[in-house]
Amino acid sequence: MISDMSTIDQPRIVITDDEPRMIESLHILLGDRGYDITSFQNGRDALDYIAGNTCDLVLMDVMMPSMTGFEALSHLRDHHPDVAVIIMTGQASIDSAITALRGGAYDYLCKPFEYDELIKKVDNALSHHRLSQEKKRIAQ
């Protein structure tokens, strides 16, 4: 697990990918944007972490040891429906994109991706998450 120091107002992102170089790249790409980033190399460890910690967004690879990103997504939808999830894959297909979106992913990202595409999807997911949380607070 890699974690950046954070303050309470920073969006909390969990990166889950079995490739250490991808995790490192995402830390570099997102690190300067003020996010609190924690990362894991498998879905089980990420889910265990999320069970006890607040999280706004998960960037989840599809192919990982112990469980696929789709299995982790299903668990997140059942137990943490408020967490936004962006599914990432290096083996993109229409079927996997449909599976991700029907499974409740906020978005789908094909590796390799451009920095601007990553930032746009992350910012959109976090904005959507923030608006959803505000809407729930107002409704209560």
Secondary structure, 3 states (H helix, E strand, C coil): CEECCCCCCCCEEEEECCCHHHHHHHHHHHHCCCCEEEEECCHHHHHHHHHHCCCCEEEEECCCCCCCHHHHHHHHHHHCCCCEEEEEECCCCHHHHHHHHHCCCCEEEECCCCHHHHHHHHHHHHHHHHHHHHHHHHHC
